């Protein structure tokens, strides 16, 4: 578990881990339908963040990636 998340409830942690997927979904649906290209780009970006983010955020993006493709 990410140390900064230790004092959060399970629901709060889940919401934080789901936030990138939720925001990407809302963006992909901006035109009242799901844009498959934007969906694919969002999944790729979530995966890339596990390698390219600041070291402090690597554990977070690693957890996000696990949940992102299931959203």
GIJONOR-V898892 format. One record per helix or strand. SS is the DSSP state (alpha for helix, beta for strand). FROM is the first residue (numbers start at 1). LEN is the number of residues. If there is no record, write none. Layout:
BEGIN
ss->SS from->FROM len->LEN
ss->SS from->FROM len->LEN
END
This chain:
BEGIN
ss->alpha from->3 len->3
ss->alpha from->10 len->19
ss->alpha from->36 len->17
ss->alpha from->55 len->14
END
